[in-house]
């Protein structure tokens, strides 16, 4: 991913024009330029420390009950003057000692040592390229690199979220979404002290905007780059909206400017390469970059790059400086197209054939902003699209039911050639919404539903997601999820379940799991759901592998991805992150939210998952989810169930308890 980048000759031009237009070199004077590179070096040091904390054995299940380090046995606990036997929970202290021993043993394994080493190697390479890029503008690559070596993470600056318990009847008045977002920003990404924070707000915004363009000039916008900007926004005491709106404007500006770029030579070269390669076939292709901007490839003339600078300027930044900061991105539709997913990753035929056999239904369904407000008629059109995966249609339209088997030429067409999931061209308001370049973003969010009772439930939960990200719903194994949903509906509406719930509530879900206390009547009707759940759970693991392949092969382009899922959708995410960790695919995932996950709660599993997530990793659980407990009873309950409990011993995992909601 990281390589020497052609920074473009525009940089010299922007330095020479510093007196004529605003740029980093015109608003930063003397030591302030060094302060910027030192500031970025400090932030990236904090990010590195966050990764190191993921492999720290000192984190325990309950920091408030942390025992003295020299305690090794029950007798030592009682005899130690730091422990009062009358008030201390000796059993809890012993539990913590065993937990730490398990942590040390786990982290000493070669598997974890290798994972830590490669995760740190990746972030170090990214840090070096970022600091050298910024240094090439404000001072020098050498000076910036020197600061990088000297920078250290400030105390309490690492990403270490606190656990949350949702109270259905809070005593305090509810906060506005804006206030909650600002509080979360400073809590999750603690501000790092810098003299630059005392500058006027317009100048701080210009610095943030310029840094975004410099990060894009690396020809990718990784999850790490996004987290860096979140730290900068928090440290500058700017609202989160400032960053998200800037990202939207930059995405729109790049796509608008790319419409005027062309290069037939590069187009022909790309076409020749495509004849002998097989691209990753996912539903995202139908609305990806090339389909939106009409990519023809090639490098633009300097005048075109200057035009990009005009579009990307704004916020006080001059056009020449903007073009210089973007570097090669300012003049290449190939790079812009790749950023937005215009060119899918390549896979070997063998891998594709294997997944085509294992996962018969896998597609990304776009949820552009315009589609959220379509009338009822357009909604009916969306429902018809979802029906494209019906088994009866498989023979007639294999390219619809199985995106993996689409002919290569059907991927990344120009706007006029794009098809809906039923094989027909998009029409009316829906086509206009998808075609609208304003719906493109520099970030991607994928929502993954679990068991279903109707097809529209694939899309419905994710329409609420905000406009700051380009949103997709993942359609996977639709038939299996509908079968499970129908079976669960039958079970929970039965008399046996009603009686069982009244009995189960006398104990706890964990007691039922560990002591097999499920009522006999409920066990007798379990066959209704056991097989559908087992089938869907197995398919979820395979779909997670396919999702990991799609992300590794850049179906989303060079943009950070946020994954949100509930029930078996969360299981898909668990399988995806586990696969990414095994493949050392760092920098792809920004944040993850798993709700009611039928997945292990073991620290080792979540440590691996955390290693490939740059931002937030959130586990939403309910200790009262009897349905999940019952369905998961035949699995490896000794490893815990993430959807029923908090994840212990990992400061980078955020637990949200919704048991009382």
C-alpha positions as CSV (number, residue, x, y, z in Angstrom):
1,X,0.0,0.0,0.0
2,X,2.8,2.4,0.9
3,X,5.3,3.5,-1.7
4,X,7.1,6.6,-2.9
5,X,4.5,9.0,-4.2
6,X,4.9,11.5,-7.1
7,X,4.1,14.6,-5.2
8,X,3.7,16.6,-8.4
9,X,5.4,19.8,-9.4
10,X,2.4,21.8,-8.2
11,X,3.9,21.9,-4.7
12,X,6.7,24.2,-5.8
13,X,4.1,26.4,-7.4
14,X,2.0,26.6,-4.3
15,X,5.1,27.6,-2.3
16,X,6.0,30.3,-4.8
17,X,2.4,31.6,-4.7
18,X,2.3,31.7,-0.9
19,X,1.9,35.4,-0.8
20,X,-0.9,35.5,-3.3
21,X,-3.3,32.9,-1.8
22,X,-3.8,31.2,1.5
23,X,-1.9,27.9,2.2
24,X,-0.3,26.2,5.1
25,X,2.9,28.1,4.5
26,X,1.2,31.4,4.5
27,X,-0.8,31.0,7.7
28,X,1.9,29.1,9.7
29,X,4.9,31.1,10.6
30,X,8.3,30.2,12.0
31,X,7.9,27.6,14.7
32,X,4.2,27.0,13.9
33,X,5.2,24.8,10.9
34,X,7.3,22.6,13.1
35,X,4.4,22.5,15.6
36,X,2.1,21.1,13.0
37,X,4.4,18.2,12.1
38,X,5.1,17.6,15.9
39,X,1.4,17.7,16.5
40,X,0.7,15.0,13.9
41,X,3.7,13.0,15.1
42,X,2.2,13.1,18.7
43,X,-1.2,12.0,17.5
44,X,0.2,9.1,15.5
45,X,2.3,8.1,18.5
46,X,-1.0,7.9,20.6
47,X,-2.5,5.8,17.8
48,X,0.5,3.5,18.0
49,X,0.2,3.3,21.8
50,X,-3.4,2.3,21.4
51,X,-2.3,-0.7,19.3
52,X,0.3,-1.7,21.9
53,X,-2.4,-1.5,24.6
54,X,-4.3,-4.2,22.7
55,X,-1.5,-6.6,23.5
56,X,-1.1,-5.5,27.2
57,X,-1.5,-8.3,29.7
58,X,-1.9,-5.9,32.6
59,X,-5.5,-5.1,31.6
60,X,-7.9,-7.0,33.9
61,X,-11.6,-7.8,34.0
62,X,-12.3,-5.2,36.8
63,X,-9.7,-2.4,37.2
64,X,-11.4,-1.2,40.4
65,X,-10.6,-4.6,42.1
66,X,-7.0,-4.7,40.7
67,X,-4.9,-6.8,43.2
68,X,-1.3,-6.0,44.1
69,X,1.1,-7.3,41.5
70,X,2.9,-9.6,44.0
71,X,-0.1,-11.5,45.0
72,X,0.1,-15.1,43.8
73,X,-1.9,-17.3,46.2
74,X,-4.8,-17.2,48.7
75,X,-2.4,-17.1,51.7
76,X,-0.4,-14.2,50.2
77,X,-3.7,-12.3,49.7
78,X,-4.7,-12.7,53.3
79,X,-1.2,-12.0,54.7
80,X,-0.5,-9.0,52.5
81,X,-1.0,-5.7,54.3
82,X,-2.6,-4.1,51.2
83,X,-5.5,-6.4,51.5
84,X,-8.1,-6.4,54.2
85,X,-9.6,-9.9,54.5
86,X,-12.7,-8.5,56.1
87,X,-13.6,-6.2,53.2
88,X,-11.8,-7.7,50.2
89,X,-13.4,-10.1,47.8
90,X,-10.7,-12.8,47.8
91,X,-12.5,-14.9,45.2
92,X,-12.6,-11.9,42.9
93,X,-8.9,-11.2,43.4
94,X,-8.1,-14.9,42.7
95,X,-10.2,-14.7,39.5
96,X,-8.2,-11.6,38.4
97,X,-4.9,-13.4,39.1
98,X,-6.0,-16.3,36.9
99,X,-7.3,-14.0,34.3
100,X,-3.9,-12.2,34.1
101,X,-2.1,-15.5,33.9
102,X,-4.2,-16.5,31.0
103,X,-3.6,-13.2,29.4
104,X,0.2,-13.6,29.7
105,X,0.1,-17.1,28.4
106,X,-2.0,-16.0,25.4
107,X,0.2,-13.1,24.6
108,X,3.3,-15.1,24.8
109,X,2.1,-17.4,22.0
110,X,3.9,-16.9,18.7
111,X,0.6,-16.2,16.9
112,X,-0.1,-13.1,19.0
113,X,3.5,-11.9,19.0
114,X,3.5,-12.1,15.2
115,X,0.2,-10.2,15.0
116,X,1.4,-7.5,17.3
117,X,4.7,-7.1,15.3
118,X,2.9,-6.8,12.0
119,X,0.2,-4.5,13.2
120,X,2.9,-2.1,14.6
121,X,5.0,-2.4,11.4
122,X,2.0,-1.4,9.3
123,X,1.2,1.7,11.5
124,X,4.9,2.7,11.5
125,X,5.0,2.6,7.7
126,X,1.8,4.7,7.6
127,X,3.1,7.2,10.2
128,X,6.4,7.7,8.2
129,X,4.6,8.4,4.9
130,X,2.1,10.8,6.5
131,X,4.7,12.8,8.4
132,X,7.0,13.0,5.4
133,X,4.1,14.2,3.2
134,X,3.1,16.9,5.6
135,X,6.8,17.8,6.1
136,X,7.4,18.2,2.4
137,X,4.9,21.1,2.5
138,X,5.5,22.9,5.7
139,X,9.2,22.3,6.5
140,X,11.1,19.3,5.2
141,X,10.8,15.5,5.1
142,X,14.0,15.2,7.2
143,X,12.9,17.5,9.9
144,X,9.5,15.9,10.1
145,X,11.0,12.4,10.2
146,X,13.2,13.5,13.1
147,X,10.2,14.8,15.0
148,X,8.5,11.5,14.4
149,X,11.3,9.6,16.1
150,X,11.2,11.9,19.1
151,X,7.5,12.1,19.5
152,X,5.8,10.3,22.4
153,X,2.2,9.7,23.1
154,X,0.8,12.1,25.7
155,X,-0.6,10.5,28.9
156,X,-4.3,9.5,28.6
157,X,-4.3,10.2,24.9
158,X,-4.9,6.7,23.7
159,X,-8.3,5.4,22.6
160,X,-9.6,3.7,25.7
161,X,-13.4,4.0,25.8
162,X,-15.4,3.4,29.0
163,X,-18.2,0.9,29.2
164,X,-21.8,2.2,28.9
165,X,-25.1,1.1,30.4
166,X,-28.2,2.3,28.7
167,X,-30.8,3.5,31.1
168,X,-34.4,3.4,29.7
169,X,-35.6,6.1,32.1
170,X,-32.7,8.6,32.7
171,X,-33.2,11.2,35.4
172,X,-31.4,13.9,33.4
173,X,-33.0,15.4,30.3
174,X,-31.9,13.8,27.1
175,X,-29.1,15.5,25.2
176,X,-29.3,16.6,21.6
177,X,-27.6,14.3,19.0
178,X,-25.1,17.1,18.3
179,X,-24.2,17.4,22.0
180,X,-23.8,13.6,22.3
181,X,-21.6,13.5,19.2
182,X,-19.3,16.3,20.5
183,X,-19.0,14.6,23.9
184,X,-18.2,11.3,22.3
185,X,-15.5,12.8,20.1
186,X,-13.5,14.2,23.0
187,X,-14.0,11.1,25.1
188,X,-13.0,8.6,22.4
189,X,-10.3,10.7,20.9
190,X,-8.8,12.8,23.7
191,X,-7.5,16.2,22.7
192,X,-3.7,16.4,22.4
193,X,-2.2,19.7,23.5
194,X,-0.8,21.9,20.8
195,X,-0.2,25.7,20.5
196,X,-2.1,25.5,17.1
197,X,-5.3,25.0,19.1
198,X,-5.1,28.6,20.1
199,X,-5.3,29.9,16.5
200,X,-8.4,31.4,15.0
201,X,-11.0,28.9,14.1
202,X,-10.9,29.6,10.3
203,X,-7.1,28.9,10.3
204,X,-7.7,25.6,12.3
205,X,-10.3,24.6,9.7
206,X,-7.9,25.4,6.9
207,X,-5.2,23.2,8.6
208,X,-7.7,20.3,8.9
209,X,-8.8,20.7,5.3
210,X,-5.2,20.8,4.0
211,X,-4.3,17.7,6.0
212,X,-7.2,15.8,4.5
213,X,-6.0,16.7,1.0
214,X,-2.4,15.7,1.9
215,X,-3.7,12.4,3.2
216,X,-5.6,11.8,0.0
217,X,-2.4,12.5,-2.0
218,X,-1.1,9.2,-0.6
219,X,-3.6,7.7,-3.1
220,X,-5.7,6.1,-0.4
221,X,-7.8,7.2,2.6
222,X,-7.1,4.5,5.2
223,X,-9.0,4.0,8.4
224,X,-5.8,5.2,10.2
225,X,-5.9,8.5,8.3
226,X,-9.5,9.0,9.3
227,X,-8.7,8.5,13.0
228,X,-5.9,11.0,12.7
229,X,-8.3,13.6,11.4
230,X,-10.7,12.8,14.3
231,X,-7.9,13.4,16.8
232,X,-7.1,16.7,15.0
233,X,-10.8,17.8,15.1
234,X,-11.0,17.0,18.8
235,X,-7.7,18.7,19.6
236,X,-8.7,21.8,17.7
237,X,-12.0,21.9,19.6
238,X,-13.9,21.9,16.4
239,X,-17.4,20.2,16.0
240,X,-17.4,16.8,14.3
241,X,-19.7,18.3,11.7
242,X,-16.7,20.4,10.4
243,X,-14.8,17.2,9.4
244,X,-17.8,15.3,8.0
245,X,-19.0,18.2,5.9
246,X,-15.4,18.8,4.6
247,X,-15.2,15.1,3.6
248,X,-18.5,15.4,1.7
249,X,-17.3,18.5,-0.2
250,X,-14.0,16.9,-1.1
251,X,-15.7,13.7,-2.4
252,X,-18.1,15.8,-4.5
253,X,-15.3,18.0,-5.8
254,X,-13.1,15.1,-6.8
255,X,-15.9,13.4,-8.7
256,X,-17.0,16.6,-10.4
257,X,-13.5,17.4,-11.5
258,X,-12.9,13.9,-12.7
259,X,-15.7,14.2,-15.3
260,X,-13.4,16.5,-17.3
261,X,-10.4,14.2,-17.2
262,X,-9.6,11.8,-20.1
263,X,-6.8,9.7,-21.4
264,X,-7.4,7.2,-24.1
265,X,-4.0,5.6,-23.9
266,X,-4.5,4.6,-20.3
267,X,-8.0,3.5,-21.0
268,X,-6.9,1.1,-23.7
269,X,-4.1,-0.2,-21.4
270,X,-6.6,-0.8,-18.6
271,X,-9.0,-2.6,-21.0
272,X,-6.2,-4.9,-22.1
273,X,-5.4,-5.7,-18.5
274,X,-9.0,-6.4,-17.9
275,X,-9.2,-9.0,-20.7
276,X,-6.9,-11.3,-18.8
277,X,-8.0,-10.6,-15.3
278,X,-11.0,-11.5,-13.2
279,X,-12.5,-8.7,-11.1
280,X,-14.2,-9.2,-7.8
281,X,-17.9,-9.4,-8.4
282,X,-20.0,-7.7,-5.8
283,X,-23.2,-5.7,-6.0
284,X,-21.3,-2.6,-5.0
285,X,-19.9,-2.5,-8.5
286,X,-23.1,-1.3,-10.0
287,X,-22.9,2.0,-8.2
288,X,-19.1,2.3,-7.7
289,X,-16.8,5.1,-8.9
290,X,-16.5,4.5,-12.6
291,X,-20.3,4.2,-12.9
292,X,-20.7,7.6,-11.2
293,X,-17.9,9.6,-12.8
294,X,-17.7,8.0,-16.2
295,X,-14.0,7.1,-15.8
296,X,-12.0,6.9,-18.9
297,X,-8.6,6.9,-17.2
298,X,-5.4,8.7,-17.9
299,X,-3.6,11.8,-16.6
300,X,-5.0,15.2,-16.9
301,X,-3.2,18.2,-18.3
302,X,-2.0,20.9,-15.8
303,X,-5.0,23.0,-16.6
304,X,-7.3,20.2,-15.5
305,X,-5.4,19.8,-12.3
306,X,-5.7,23.5,-11.7
307,X,-9.4,23.1,-12.2
308,X,-9.4,20.4,-9.5
309,X,-7.6,22.9,-7.3
310,X,-10.4,25.4,-7.8
311,X,-13.0,22.9,-6.9
312,X,-11.0,21.6,-3.9
313,X,-9.9,25.0,-2.6
314,X,-12.5,26.7,-0.5
315,X,-12.3,27.1,3.3
316,X,-9.7,29.8,2.6
317,X,-7.3,27.5,0.8
318,X,-6.0,28.7,-2.6
319,X,-6.6,26.7,-5.8
320,X,-2.9,26.2,-6.6
321,X,-2.2,25.0,-3.0
322,X,-5.1,22.6,-3.1
323,X,-3.9,21.1,-6.4
324,X,-0.4,20.8,-5.0
325,X,-1.6,19.1,-1.8
326,X,-3.5,16.5,-3.8
327,X,-0.4,15.7,-5.8
328,X,-1.0,13.0,-8.4
329,X,-4.7,12.7,-7.3
330,X,-5.4,16.1,-8.8
331,X,-4.7,14.9,-12.4
332,X,-5.6,11.2,-12.7
333,X,-9.1,9.7,-13.1
334,X,-7.5,6.3,-12.5
335,X,-6.5,7.3,-9.0
336,X,-9.8,9.1,-8.3
337,X,-11.7,6.1,-9.7
338,X,-9.6,3.7,-7.6
339,X,-10.3,5.9,-4.5
340,X,-14.1,5.5,-5.0
341,X,-14.0,1.8,-6.0
342,X,-14.0,2.2,-9.8
343,X,-11.6,-0.7,-10.2
344,X,-12.4,-3.9,-8.3
345,X,-9.6,-6.1,-6.9
346,X,-8.5,-9.2,-8.7
347,X,-9.0,-12.7,-7.5
348,X,-7.9,-16.0,-8.7
349,X,-10.4,-18.2,-10.5
350,X,-10.0,-20.9,-8.0
351,X,-11.0,-18.7,-5.0
352,X,-13.9,-17.3,-6.9
353,X,-15.2,-20.7,-7.9
354,X,-15.0,-21.9,-4.3
355,X,-17.0,-19.0,-2.9
356,X,-19.5,-19.3,-5.7
357,X,-20.3,-22.8,-4.5
358,X,-20.3,-21.9,-0.8
359,X,-22.3,-18.6,-0.8
360,X,-25.1,-18.4,-3.3
361,X,-26.3,-14.9,-2.4
362,X,-24.1,-11.9,-1.7
363,X,-24.6,-8.3,-2.8
364,X,-24.3,-4.8,-1.6
365,X,-27.5,-2.8,-1.8
366,X,-26.9,1.0,-2.0
367,X,-28.9,3.3,0.3
368,X,-28.2,6.8,-1.2
369,X,-29.6,9.8,0.6
370,X,-32.1,10.3,-2.2
371,X,-33.5,6.9,-1.7
372,X,-34.4,7.5,1.9
373,X,-37.2,9.8,0.9
374,X,-38.6,8.1,-2.1
375,X,-42.3,7.8,-2.4
376,X,-44.2,4.5,-1.9
377,X,-43.9,3.6,-5.6
378,X,-40.1,3.8,-5.5
379,X,-40.1,1.7,-2.3
380,X,-42.1,-1.0,-4.2
381,X,-39.4,-0.9,-6.9
382,X,-36.8,-1.5,-4.2
383,X,-38.8,-4.5,-2.9
384,X,-38.9,-6.0,-6.4
385,X,-35.1,-5.6,-6.6
386,X,-34.7,-7.6,-3.4
387,X,-36.7,-10.4,-5.0
388,X,-34.0,-10.9,-7.6
389,X,-32.4,-13.5,-5.4
390,X,-35.4,-15.9,-5.3
391,X,-34.3,-19.4,-6.0
392,X,-36.6,-19.7,-9.0
393,X,-34.6,-16.9,-10.7
394,X,-31.2,-18.6,-10.3
395,X,-31.2,-20.3,-13.7
396,X,-32.7,-17.4,-15.6
397,X,-30.3,-14.8,-14.2
398,X,-27.3,-16.3,-12.4
399,X,-25.5,-12.9,-12.5
400,X,-28.2,-11.5,-10.2
401,X,-28.5,-14.3,-7.7
402,X,-24.8,-14.8,-7.6
403,X,-22.8,-11.6,-8.0
404,X,-19.6,-13.7,-8.0
405,X,-20.4,-15.1,-11.4
406,X,-21.2,-11.9,-13.3
407,X,-19.4,-11.5,-16.6
408,X,-16.4,-9.2,-16.2
409,X,-17.7,-6.7,-18.7
410,X,-20.9,-6.2,-16.6
411,X,-18.8,-4.6,-13.8
412,X,-18.2,-0.9,-13.5
413,X,-20.1,0.3,-16.6
414,X,-20.8,3.9,-17.4
415,X,-24.0,5.3,-15.9
416,X,-26.2,4.3,-18.8
417,X,-25.3,0.6,-18.4
418,X,-26.0,0.1,-14.7
419,X,-28.6,-2.4,-13.8
420,X,-30.8,-2.9,-10.7
421,X,-30.8,-6.3,-8.9
422,X,-33.7,-7.6,-11.0
423,X,-31.6,-7.1,-14.1
424,X,-33.4,-4.0,-15.4
425,X,-32.0,-0.5,-15.8
426,X,-32.7,1.8,-12.9
427,X,-35.5,4.2,-13.6
428,X,-37.0,7.4,-12.3
429,X,-36.2,8.9,-8.9
430,X,-34.3,5.8,-7.9
431,X,-31.9,6.1,-10.8
432,X,-31.5,9.8,-10.2
433,X,-30.7,9.2,-6.5
434,X,-28.0,6.6,-7.3
435,X,-26.5,8.6,-10.1
436,X,-26.2,11.7,-8.0
437,X,-22.5,12.3,-7.4
438,X,-23.4,14.2,-4.3
439,X,-24.3,10.9,-2.5
440,X,-20.7,9.7,-2.9
441,X,-18.6,10.0,0.3
442,X,-15.0,9.4,1.4
443,X,-16.2,6.7,3.9
444,X,-18.3,3.6,3.5
445,X,-20.7,2.1,6.0
446,X,-22.1,-1.5,5.5
447,X,-25.2,-2.6,7.5
448,X,-25.7,-6.3,8.0
449,X,-29.0,-7.7,9.1
450,X,-29.5,-10.9,11.0
451,X,-32.6,-13.2,10.9
452,X,-35.4,-11.8,8.8
453,X,-39.2,-12.0,8.6
454,X,-39.5,-10.1,5.3
455,X,-37.1,-9.1,2.5
456,X,-37.3,-5.3,3.1
457,X,-35.7,-5.8,6.5
458,X,-32.4,-6.1,4.7
459,X,-32.6,-2.3,4.0
460,X,-35.0,-0.9,6.6
461,X,-32.7,-0.8,9.7
462,X,-29.9,1.0,7.9
463,X,-31.9,3.9,6.5
464,X,-31.4,5.8,9.8
465,X,-27.6,6.0,9.3
466,X,-26.4,9.5,8.9
467,X,-25.4,11.3,5.7
468,X,-21.7,11.5,6.5
469,X,-21.0,8.1,5.0
470,X,-21.9,6.2,1.8
471,X,-24.3,3.5,3.1
472,X,-24.9,0.0,1.8
473,X,-26.9,-2.9,3.2
474,X,-25.4,-6.4,2.7
475,X,-27.7,-9.0,1.3
476,X,-26.5,-12.4,2.2
477,X,-28.1,-15.9,2.2
478,X,-31.6,-14.4,2.1
479,X,-33.4,-17.7,2.0
480,X,-31.6,-19.1,5.1
481,X,-32.3,-15.9,7.1
482,X,-36.0,-15.9,6.1
483,X,-36.2,-19.6,7.1
484,X,-34.6,-18.8,10.5
485,X,-36.9,-15.8,11.0
486,X,-40.0,-17.8,10.3
487,X,-38.8,-20.6,12.6
488,X,-38.1,-18.1,15.4
489,X,-41.5,-16.5,15.0
490,X,-43.1,-19.9,15.3
491,X,-41.1,-20.8,18.4
492,X,-41.6,-17.5,20.4
493,X,-45.3,-17.5,19.7
494,X,-45.7,-21.1,21.0
495,X,-47.2,-21.9,24.4
496,X,-44.0,-23.7,25.3
497,X,-41.9,-20.6,24.9
498,X,-44.4,-18.5,27.0
499,X,-44.1,-21.0,29.8
500,X,-40.4,-21.4,29.4
501,X,-39.8,-17.7,29.6
502,X,-41.6,-17.5,32.9
503,X,-39.4,-20.3,34.3
504,X,-36.2,-19.1,32.8
505,X,-36.6,-15.6,34.2
506,X,-36.3,-17.1,37.7
507,X,-32.6,-17.8,36.9
508,X,-30.3,-16.1,34.6
509,X,-29.4,-16.8,31.0
510,X,-25.9,-17.8,32.0
511,X,-27.3,-20.3,34.6
512,X,-29.4,-21.8,31.8
513,X,-26.4,-22.1,29.6
514,X,-24.0,-23.5,32.1
515,X,-26.4,-25.8,34.0
516,X,-28.7,-26.8,31.1
517,X,-31.8,-25.7,33.0
518,X,-33.9,-25.1,29.9
519,X,-37.4,-26.3,30.5
520,X,-38.2,-29.7,28.9
521,X,-41.2,-28.3,27.0
522,X,-38.9,-25.8,25.3
523,X,-36.3,-28.3,24.4
524,X,-39.0,-30.4,22.8
525,X,-39.8,-27.6,20.3
526,X,-36.1,-26.7,19.8
527,X,-36.0,-28.7,16.6
528,X,-38.0,-25.9,15.0
529,X,-35.1,-23.5,15.2
530,X,-32.0,-25.5,15.9
531,X,-31.4,-26.6,12.3
532,X,-32.2,-23.3,10.7
533,X,-30.0,-21.5,13.2
534,X,-27.1,-24.0,12.6
535,X,-27.4,-23.6,8.9
536,X,-27.6,-19.7,9.0
537,X,-24.7,-19.6,11.5
538,X,-22.5,-21.6,9.2
539,X,-23.5,-19.5,6.2
540,X,-22.7,-16.4,8.2
541,X,-19.2,-17.6,8.7
542,X,-18.7,-18.2,5.0
543,X,-20.3,-14.8,4.2
544,X,-17.9,-13.2,6.5
545,X,-15.0,-14.7,4.6
546,X,-16.5,-13.4,1.3
547,X,-16.9,-9.9,2.9
548,X,-13.3,-10.0,3.9
549,X,-12.2,-10.9,0.4
550,X,-14.3,-8.0,-1.0
551,X,-12.7,-5.5,1.3
552,X,-9.2,-6.8,0.8
553,X,-9.7,-6.6,-2.9
554,X,-10.9,-3.0,-2.5
555,X,-14.6,-3.3,-3.6
556,X,-15.0,-0.2,-1.5
557,X,-12.1,1.6,-3.2
558,X,-9.4,3.1,-1.0
559,X,-11.9,4.3,1.6
560,X,-12.3,3.3,5.3
561,X,-15.2,1.0,6.1
562,X,-17.5,0.9,9.1
563,X,-19.4,-2.3,9.8
564,X,-22.7,-2.5,11.7
565,X,-24.6,-5.7,12.3
566,X,-27.1,-7.4,14.6
567,X,-27.7,-11.0,15.4
568,X,-26.2,-13.2,12.7
569,X,-25.2,-10.1,10.8
570,X,-22.9,-9.4,13.8
571,X,-21.6,-13.0,13.3
572,X,-20.8,-12.1,9.7
573,X,-18.7,-9.2,11.0
574,X,-17.0,-11.4,13.6
575,X,-16.0,-13.9,10.8
576,X,-14.9,-11.0,8.5
577,X,-12.6,-9.4,11.2
578,X,-11.1,-12.7,12.1
579,X,-10.3,-13.4,8.5
580,X,-8.8,-9.9,8.1
581,X,-6.6,-10.4,11.1
582,X,-5.3,-13.7,9.8
583,X,-4.5,-12.0,6.5
584,X,-2.9,-9.0,8.2
585,X,-5.3,-6.7,6.4
586,X,-4.8,-3.6,8.5
587,X,-6.1,0.0,7.7
588,X,-9.3,-1.1,6.0
589,X,-11.8,-0.9,8.9
590,X,-12.6,2.3,10.7
591,X,-15.2,1.3,13.3
592,X,-17.4,-1.7,14.1
593,X,-20.6,-2.1,16.0
594,X,-21.8,-5.7,16.9
595,X,-25.3,-6.0,18.5
596,X,-26.4,-9.3,20.0
597,X,-23.6,-11.2,18.4
598,X,-23.8,-15.0,18.5
599,X,-20.0,-15.1,18.7
600,X,-17.4,-16.0,21.4
601,X,-16.6,-13.4,24.0
602,X,-13.1,-14.7,24.6
603,X,-10.4,-12.1,25.0
604,X,-8.2,-13.8,22.4
605,X,-10.8,-13.6,19.6
606,X,-11.6,-9.9,20.3
607,X,-7.9,-9.1,20.6
608,X,-7.5,-10.3,17.0
609,X,-10.6,-8.4,15.9
610,X,-9.4,-5.2,17.6
611,X,-6.0,-5.4,15.7
612,X,-7.7,-4.7,12.4
613,X,-10.1,-1.9,13.6
614,X,-8.5,1.6,13.7
615,X,-11.4,3.4,15.5
616,X,-14.2,2.1,17.7
617,X,-15.0,-1.6,18.3
618,X,-18.3,-1.7,20.1
619,X,-20.0,-4.8,21.7
620,X,-23.7,-4.2,22.4
621,X,-25.0,-6.9,24.7
622,X,-28.0,-7.8,26.8
623,X,-27.8,-10.3,29.7
624,X,-31.5,-10.9,29.3
625,X,-31.5,-12.0,25.7
626,X,-33.1,-15.4,26.3
627,X,-33.6,-16.1,22.6
628,X,-29.9,-15.7,21.9
629,X,-29.0,-17.8,24.9
630,X,-31.3,-20.6,23.8
631,X,-30.1,-20.6,20.2
632,X,-26.4,-20.6,21.2
633,X,-26.7,-23.3,23.9
634,X,-25.2,-26.0,21.7
635,X,-22.2,-23.8,20.8
636,X,-18.9,-23.3,22.6
637,X,-20.5,-21.6,25.6
638,X,-17.3,-22.0,27.6
639,X,-15.9,-19.2,25.5
640,X,-18.8,-16.9,26.5
641,X,-21.3,-15.3,24.2
642,X,-20.6,-11.7,23.1
643,X,-24.2,-10.8,22.8
644,X,-24.9,-11.7,26.4
645,X,-21.9,-10.3,28.2
646,X,-19.1,-7.7,28.2
647,X,-15.7,-8.3,26.7
648,X,-13.1,-8.4,29.5
649,X,-9.5,-7.3,29.6
650,X,-9.3,-5.2,26.4
651,X,-9.3,-1.4,27.0
652,X,-9.9,-0.8,23.2
653,X,-13.3,-2.6,23.2
654,X,-16.3,-0.5,24.1
655,X,-19.1,-2.5,25.9
656,X,-22.7,-1.2,25.8
657,X,-25.1,-2.9,28.2
658,X,-28.7,-2.7,27.0
659,X,-30.1,-5.3,29.4
660,X,-32.6,-3.0,31.0
661,X,-34.0,-1.5,27.8
